Amino acid sequence: MTCDWVKMDFMLSFDLFIGTANATLQGSEGHVAWGYVKDGYKWDEQEWSKSFGDLKVIQNKTGIVETTSFYWHVNREHSDGVILWLAYSDTSQESFHNLINFFQTKELHITVDGMTYNLGKSLDITTKPEYGHVIDNTYKNNDAKKLGAILKHTGVTKRLYVNWI
């Protein structure tokens, strides 16, 4: 039996070994994340207690040259949870602006275990020049919550197939 979704042409695919951690910032009790955070990750003085998970790119037809974090995050502000994705473009301003435009205008679809989740367009895109060509993307809808439930299964590897439509 073949899976038709595996035969589809995806823009990006990666294996995600799912880990978890708590934030260490004072006053951030209850900040928990499941997924992947690269060693040394720091954003807006939000620092996780450790790096966690792992991400290995299988195929990449995008302007993304590195993902420093991809995780489901729950805190007081986002008690229902959000998916956060920090992606780096290459060092050219043109690539950087093209990637920002891409995240703002296209809907993100992620297929895991044969199920496709439409996370929609990034709700909040944040960039900080001091961190280089990085784009912080936020996704929050019912499909993001369903994908978040999958990301709570730590200690396993899932292959994620990614398209923007």
DRENPA-3360 file (N, C-alpha, C; in nm, 2 decimals, always signed):
BEGIN
1 = MTCDWVKM = +0.08/-0.12/+0.00/+0.00/+0.00/+0.00/+0.09/+0.12/+0.00 ~ +0.06/+0.22/-0.09/+0.14/+0.34/-0.10/+0.07/+0.45/-0.04 ~ +0.14/+0.55/+0.01/+0.08/+0.67/+0.06/+0.09/+0.78/-0.04 ~ -0.02/+0.83/-0.10/-0.02/+0.93/-0.20/+0.04/+1.06/-0.15 ~ +0.03/+1.09/-0.02/+0.08/+1.22/+0.03/+0.23/+1.22/+0.03 ~ +0.30/+1.10/+0.03/+0.44/+1.09/+0.03/+0.49/+1.13/-0.11 ~ +0.41/+1.10/-0.21/+0.45/+1.13/-0.35/+0.44/+1.27/-0.39 ~ +0.37/+1.35/-0.30/+0.35/+1.49/-0.33/+0.49/+1.57/-0.33;
9 = DFMLSFDL = +0.49/+1.68/-0.40/+0.61/+1.76/-0.40/+0.60/+1.86/-0.29 ~ +0.69/+1.85/-0.20/+0.69/+1.94/-0.08/+0.81/+2.04/-0.10 ~ +0.79/+2.16/-0.04/+0.89/+2.26/-0.05/+1.00/+2.24/+0.05 ~ +0.96/+2.18/+0.16/+1.05/+2.15/+0.27/+1.01/+2.03/+0.35 ~ +1.10/+1.95/+0.39/+1.07/+1.84/+0.48/+1.19/+1.82/+0.57 ~ +1.15/+1.78/+0.70/+1.25/+1.76/+0.80/+1.21/+1.66/+0.90 ~ +1.31/+1.59/+0.96/+1.28/+1.50/+1.07/+1.30/+1.58/+1.20 ~ +1.20/+1.57/+1.28/+1.19/+1.64/+1.41/+1.19/+1.54/+1.52;
17 = FIGTANAT = +1.30/+1.54/+1.60/+1.31/+1.46/+1.72/+1.25/+1.55/+1.83 ~ +1.14/+1.51/+1.89/+1.07/+1.60/+1.98/+1.12/+1.60/+2.12 ~ +1.16/+1.71/+2.17/+1.20/+1.73/+2.31/+1.11/+1.83/+2.38 ~ +1.15/+1.86/+2.50/+1.07/+1.96/+2.58/+1.16/+2.03/+2.68 ~ +1.11/+2.15/+2.72/+1.19/+2.23/+2.82/+1.09/+2.34/+2.88 ~ +1.14/+2.39/+2.99/+1.07/+2.50/+3.06/+1.16/+2.63/+3.04 ~ +1.09/+2.75/+3.03/+1.17/+2.87/+3.03/+1.23/+2.90/+3.16 ~ +1.34/+2.97/+3.16/+1.41/+3.00/+3.28/+1.40/+3.15/+3.32;
25 = LQGSEGHV = +1.34/+3.23/+3.24/+1.33/+3.37/+3.27/+1.24/+3.39/+3.39 ~ +1.29/+3.48/+3.48/+1.21/+3.51/+3.60/+1.07/+3.55/+3.57 ~ +0.97/+3.50/+3.63/+0.83/+3.53/+3.60/+0.78/+3.45/+3.49 ~ +0.85/+3.36/+3.43/+0.80/+3.28/+3.32/+0.75/+3.14/+3.36 ~ +0.72/+3.13/+3.49/+0.67/+3.00/+3.53/+0.55/+2.96/+3.44 ~ +0.54/+2.84/+3.41/+0.44/+2.79/+3.32/+0.47/+2.80/+3.17 ~ +0.58/+2.86/+3.14/+0.62/+2.86/+3.00/+0.68/+2.72/+2.96 ~ +0.62/+2.65/+2.88/+0.66/+2.51/+2.84/+0.66/+2.50/+2.69;
33 = AWGYVKDG = +0.76/+2.43/+2.63/+0.76/+2.41/+2.49/+0.79/+2.27/+2.46 ~ +0.74/+2.22/+2.34/+0.77/+2.09/+2.29/+0.80/+2.10/+2.15 ~ +0.91/+2.04/+2.11/+0.96/+2.04/+1.97/+1.11/+2.05/+1.97 ~ +1.16/+2.16/+1.91/+1.30/+2.17/+1.89/+1.35/+2.32/+1.92 ~ +1.45/+2.33/+1.99/+1.52/+2.45/+2.01/+1.67/+2.43/+2.00 ~ +1.74/+2.50/+1.91/+1.88/+2.48/+1.89/+1.96/+2.53/+2.02 ~ +2.07/+2.46/+2.04/+2.16/+2.50/+2.15/+2.20/+2.65/+2.13 ~ +2.19/+2.73/+2.24/+2.23/+2.87/+2.24/+2.11/+2.96/+2.20;
41 = YKWDEQEW = +1.99/+2.90/+2.18/+1.88/+2.98/+2.14/+1.85/+3.09/+2.24 ~ +1.83/+3.21/+2.20/+1.79/+3.32/+2.29/+1.72/+3.42/+2.20 ~ +1.61/+3.46/+2.25/+1.53/+3.56/+2.17/+1.45/+3.65/+2.27 ~ +1.47/+3.77/+2.27/+1.40/+3.87/+2.35/+1.42/+3.83/+2.50 ~ +1.54/+3.79/+2.53/+1.58/+3.75/+2.67/+1.50/+3.63/+2.72 ~ +1.43/+3.56/+2.63/+1.36/+3.44/+2.66/+1.46/+3.32/+2.65 ~ +1.49/+3.26/+2.75/+1.59/+3.15/+2.74/+1.53/+3.03/+2.80 ~ +1.54/+2.92/+2.72/+1.50/+2.79/+2.77/+1.60/+2.73/+2.86;
49 = SKSFGDLK = +1.55/+2.64/+2.95/+1.64/+2.58/+3.04/+1.75/+2.50/+2.98 ~ +1.73/+2.46/+2.85/+1.83/+2.38/+2.78/+1.78/+2.38/+2.63 ~ +1.88/+2.34/+2.54/+1.83/+2.31/+2.41/+1.75/+2.18/+2.42 ~ +1.67/+2.16/+2.32/+1.59/+2.03/+2.33/+1.55/+1.99/+2.18 ~ +1.53/+1.86/+2.17/+1.49/+1.81/+2.04/+1.60/+1.82/+1.94 ~ +1.57/+1.78/+1.82/+1.67/+1.79/+1.71/+1.59/+1.81/+1.58 ~ +1.65/+1.87/+1.48/+1.58/+1.89/+1.35/+1.69/+1.87/+1.24 ~ +1.65/+1.78/+1.15/+1.74/+1.74/+1.04/+1.66/+1.76/+0.91;
57 = VIQNKTGI = +1.71/+1.86/+0.83/+1.64/+1.89/+0.70/+1.67/+1.77/+0.60 ~ +1.56/+1.73/+0.54/+1.56/+1.62/+0.44/+1.56/+1.68/+0.30 ~ +1.47/+1.78/+0.28/+1.46/+1.85/+0.15/+1.43/+1.99/+0.17 ~ +1.49/+2.08/+0.09/+1.47/+2.22/+0.11/+1.47/+2.30/-0.02 ~ +1.35/+2.35/-0.06/+1.34/+2.43/-0.19/+1.29/+2.57/-0.15 ~ +1.33/+2.62/-0.03/+1.29/+2.75/+0.02/+1.41/+2.84/+0.04 ~ +1.39/+2.96/+0.08/+1.49/+3.05/+0.12/+1.54/+3.04/+0.26 ~ +1.49/+2.94/+0.33/+1.52/+2.91/+0.47/+1.66/+2.84/+0.47;
65 = VETTSFYW = +1.76/+2.90/+0.54/+1.89/+2.83/+0.55/+1.91/+2.77/+0.68 ~ +1.83/+2.81/+0.78/+1.84/+2.74/+0.91/+1.71/+2.77/+0.99 ~ +1.68/+2.66/+1.07/+1.57/+2.68/+1.17/+1.63/+2.66/+1.30 ~ +1.62/+2.77/+1.39/+1.68/+2.76/+1.52/+1.57/+2.71/+1.62 ~ +1.45/+2.72/+1.59/+1.34/+2.66/+1.67/+1.22/+2.64/+1.60 ~ +1.15/+2.53/+1.64/+1.02/+2.50/+1.59/+0.95/+2.42/+1.70 ~ +0.85/+2.49/+1.76/+0.79/+2.42/+1.88/+0.65/+2.47/+1.91 ~ +0.58/+2.39/+1.99/+0.45/+2.42/+2.04/+0.48/+2.48/+2.18;
73 = HVNREHSD = +0.42/+2.60/+2.21/+0.45/+2.67/+2.33/+0.32/+2.71/+2.40 ~ +0.32/+2.69/+2.53/+0.21/+2.72/+2.62/+0.26/+2.81/+2.73 ~ +0.19/+2.93/+2.75/+0.22/+3.01/+2.86/+0.10/+3.09/+2.90 ~ +0.11/+3.18/+3.00/-0.01/+3.26/+3.04/-0.07/+3.34/+2.93 ~ +0.02/+3.40/+2.84/-0.03/+3.48/+2.73/-0.10/+3.39/+2.63 ~ -0.05/+3.27/+2.60/-0.10/+3.18/+2.50/-0.14/+3.05/+2.57 ~ -0.24/+3.06/+2.65/-0.28/+2.94/+2.73/-0.33/+2.83/+2.64 ~ -0.39/+2.86/+2.52/-0.43/+2.76/+2.43/-0.31/+2.71/+2.34;
81 = GVILWLAY = -0.20/+2.78/+2.35/-0.08/+2.73/+2.28/-0.06/+2.80/+2.14 ~ +0.06/+2.80/+2.10/+0.09/+2.85/+1.96/+0.21/+2.77/+1.91 ~ +0.23/+2.77/+1.78/+0.35/+2.71/+1.72/+0.43/+2.83/+1.68 ~ +0.56/+2.83/+1.73/+0.66/+2.93/+1.70/+0.77/+2.87/+1.61 ~ +0.81/+2.94/+1.51/+0.91/+2.89/+1.41/+1.00/+3.01/+1.39 ~ +1.13/+2.99/+1.42/+1.23/+3.09/+1.39/+1.31/+3.04/+1.28 ~ +1.31/+3.11/+1.17/+1.38/+3.07/+1.04/+1.47/+3.18/+1.00 ~ +1.59/+3.14/+0.95/+1.69/+3.23/+0.90/+1.69/+3.22/+0.75;
89 = SDTSQESF = +1.70/+3.34/+0.68/+1.73/+3.34/+0.54/+1.88/+3.36/+0.52 ~ +1.92/+3.36/+0.40/+2.06/+3.38/+0.37/+2.09/+3.53/+0.40 ~ +2.21/+3.58/+0.38/+2.25/+3.71/+0.43/+2.21/+3.82/+0.34 ~ +2.15/+3.80/+0.23/+2.11/+3.91/+0.14/+1.98/+3.97/+0.19 ~ +1.96/+4.10/+0.18/+1.84/+4.17/+0.21/+1.72/+4.12/+0.13 ~ +1.75/+4.10/+0.00/+1.65/+4.06/-0.09/+1.59/+3.92/-0.05 ~ +1.67/+3.83/-0.02/+1.62/+3.70/+0.03/+1.54/+3.71/+0.16 ~ +1.60/+3.79/+0.25/+1.53/+3.82/+0.38/+1.39/+3.87/+0.36;
97 = HNLINFFQ = +1.38/+3.98/+0.27/+1.25/+4.04/+0.25/+1.15/+3.95/+0.17 ~ +1.21/+3.87/+0.08/+1.13/+3.77/+0.01/+1.07/+3.66/+0.11 ~ +1.15/+3.62/+0.20/+1.11/+3.52/+0.30/+1.00/+3.58/+0.39 ~ +1.02/+3.70/+0.43/+0.92/+3.77/+0.52/+0.78/+3.77/+0.44 ~ +0.79/+3.82/+0.32/+0.67/+3.83/+0.23/+0.60/+3.69/+0.22 ~ +0.69/+3.59/+0.20/+0.64/+3.45/+0.19/+0.56/+3.41/+0.31 ~ +0.61/+3.43/+0.43/+0.54/+3.39/+0.55/+0.41/+3.47/+0.57 ~ +0.41/+3.60/+0.53/+0.30/+3.69/+0.55/+0.18/+3.66/+0.45;
105 = TKELHITV = +0.22/+3.61/+0.33/+0.11/+3.60/+0.23/+0.07/+3.46/+0.19 ~ +0.14/+3.36/+0.24/+0.11/+3.22/+0.21/+0.06/+3.14/+0.33 ~ -0.03/+3.05/+0.31/-0.07/+2.96/+0.42/+0.02/+2.84/+0.43 ~ +0.06/+2.82/+0.56/+0.15/+2.71/+0.59/+0.07/+2.58/+0.61 ~ +0.11/+2.48/+0.53/+0.05/+2.34/+0.54/+0.16/+2.24/+0.58 ~ +0.14/+2.17/+0.69/+0.23/+2.07/+0.74/+0.16/+1.93/+0.74 ~ +0.23/+1.84/+0.68/+0.18/+1.70/+0.68/+0.26/+1.61/+0.77 ~ +0.20/+1.55/+0.86/+0.26/+1.45/+0.96/+0.18/+1.33/+0.97;
113 = DGMTYNLG = +0.24/+1.21/+0.96/+0.17/+1.09/+0.97/+0.05/+1.08/+0.88 ~ +0.06/+1.14/+0.76/-0.05/+1.13/+0.66/-0.16/+1.23/+0.68 ~ -0.16/+1.31/+0.78/-0.26/+1.42/+0.81/-0.20/+1.55/+0.78 ~ -0.27/+1.64/+0.70/-0.22/+1.77/+0.67/-0.29/+1.87/+0.76 ~ -0.21/+1.96/+0.82/-0.26/+2.07/+0.90/-0.24/+2.20/+0.84 ~ -0.35/+2.28/+0.82/-0.34/+2.42/+0.77/-0.32/+2.51/+0.88 ~ -0.20/+2.56/+0.90/-0.17/+2.66/+1.01/-0.20/+2.80/+0.97 ~ -0.23/+2.82/+0.84/-0.27/+2.96/+0.79/-0.14/+3.04/+0.77;
121 = KSLDITTK = -0.16/+3.17/+0.77/-0.05/+3.27/+0.75/+0.00/+3.30/+0.89 ~ +0.13/+3.34/+0.90/+0.19/+3.37/+1.02/+0.11/+3.49/+1.08 ~ +0.07/+3.47/+1.21/-0.01/+3.58/+1.28/+0.08/+3.69/+1.32 ~ +0.20/+3.66/+1.35/+0.29/+3.77/+1.40/+0.43/+3.74/+1.35 ~ +0.48/+3.83/+1.27/+0.62/+3.81/+1.22/+0.70/+3.92/+1.29 ~ +0.80/+3.87/+1.36/+0.89/+3.96/+1.43/+1.03/+3.94/+1.37 ~ +1.10/+4.05/+1.35/+1.24/+4.04/+1.31/+1.32/+4.13/+1.41 ~ +1.45/+4.10/+1.43/+1.53/+4.18/+1.52/+1.67/+4.18/+1.45;
129 = PEYGHVID = +1.71/+4.30/+1.40/+1.84/+4.31/+1.33/+1.96/+4.26/+1.41 ~ +1.95/+4.27/+1.54/+2.07/+4.22/+1.62/+2.08/+4.07/+1.62 ~ +1.98/+4.00/+1.57/+1.99/+3.85/+1.56/+2.01/+3.81/+1.41 ~ +2.03/+3.91/+1.32/+2.06/+3.87/+1.18/+1.93/+3.86/+1.10 ~ +1.94/+3.78/+1.00/+1.83/+3.76/+0.91/+1.73/+3.65/+0.96 ~ +1.68/+3.67/+1.08/+1.59/+3.57/+1.14/+1.44/+3.62/+1.14 ~ +1.35/+3.53/+1.12/+1.21/+3.57/+1.12/+1.14/+3.48/+1.22 ~ +1.07/+3.54/+1.31/+1.00/+3.47/+1.42/+0.85/+3.47/+1.37;
137 = NTYKNNDA = +0.80/+3.35/+1.35/+0.66/+3.33/+1.30/+0.57/+3.26/+1.41 ~ +0.45/+3.31/+1.42/+0.36/+3.25/+1.51/+0.23/+3.20/+1.44 ~ +0.19/+3.08/+1.48/+0.07/+3.02/+1.42/-0.02/+2.97/+1.54 ~ -0.15/+3.02/+1.52/-0.25/+2.98/+1.63/-0.38/+2.96/+1.56 ~ -0.42/+2.84/+1.55/-0.56/+2.81/+1.51/-0.59/+2.66/+1.55 ~ -0.70/+2.61/+1.51/-0.74/+2.48/+1.55/-0.64/+2.37/+1.50 ~ -0.59/+2.39/+1.37/-0.50/+2.29/+1.32/-0.36/+2.30/+1.39 ~ -0.32/+2.42/+1.43/-0.20/+2.44/+1.50/-0.21/+2.37/+1.64;
145 = KKLGAILK = -0.33/+2.37/+1.70/-0.35/+2.30/+1.83/-0.34/+2.15/+1.81 ~ -0.39/+2.10/+1.69/-0.38/+1.96/+1.67/-0.24/+1.92/+1.64 ~ -0.16/+2.00/+1.57/-0.02/+1.97/+1.55/+0.06/+1.98/+1.68 ~ +0.02/+2.08/+1.76/+0.08/+2.09/+1.90/+0.06/+1.96/+1.98 ~ -0.06/+1.90/+1.97/-0.08/+1.78/+2.04/+0.02/+1.67/+2.00 ~ +0.05/+1.66/+1.87/+0.15/+1.57/+1.82/+0.29/+1.60/+1.88 ~ +0.32/+1.73/+1.88/+0.45/+1.77/+1.93/+0.47/+1.75/+2.08 ~ +0.36/+1.72/+2.15/+0.37/+1.69/+2.30/+0.42/+1.54/+2.32;
153 = HTGVTKRL = +0.43/+1.46/+2.21/+0.48/+1.33/+2.23/+0.63/+1.33/+2.22 ~ +0.70/+1.35/+2.33/+0.84/+1.37/+2.33/+0.91/+1.23/+2.32 ~ +1.04/+1.24/+2.27/+1.12/+1.12/+2.26/+1.10/+1.04/+2.13 ~ +1.02/+1.10/+2.04/+1.00/+1.03/+1.91/+1.04/+1.12/+1.80 ~ +1.06/+1.07/+1.68/+1.10/+1.14/+1.56/+0.98/+1.14/+1.47 ~ +0.94/+1.26/+1.42/+0.83/+1.27/+1.32/+0.89/+1.34/+1.20 ~ +0.85/+1.29/+1.08/+0.89/+1.36/+0.96/+0.78/+1.46/+0.92 ~ +0.81/+1.59/+0.90/+0.72/+1.69/+0.87/+0.74/+1.73/+0.72;
161 = YVNWI = +0.64/+1.73/+0.65/+0.64/+1.78/+0.51/+0.57/+1.91/+0.50 ~ +0.64/+2.01/+0.44/+0.59/+2.15/+0.45/+0.57/+2.21/+0.31 ~ +0.45/+2.27/+0.30/+0.42/+2.35/+0.18/+0.36/+2.48/+0.22 ~ +0.37/+2.58/+0.14/+0.30/+2.71/+0.15/+0.21/+2.72/+0.03 ~ +0.09/+2.76/+0.05/-0.01/+2.77/-0.06/-0.07/+2.91/-0.06;
% end
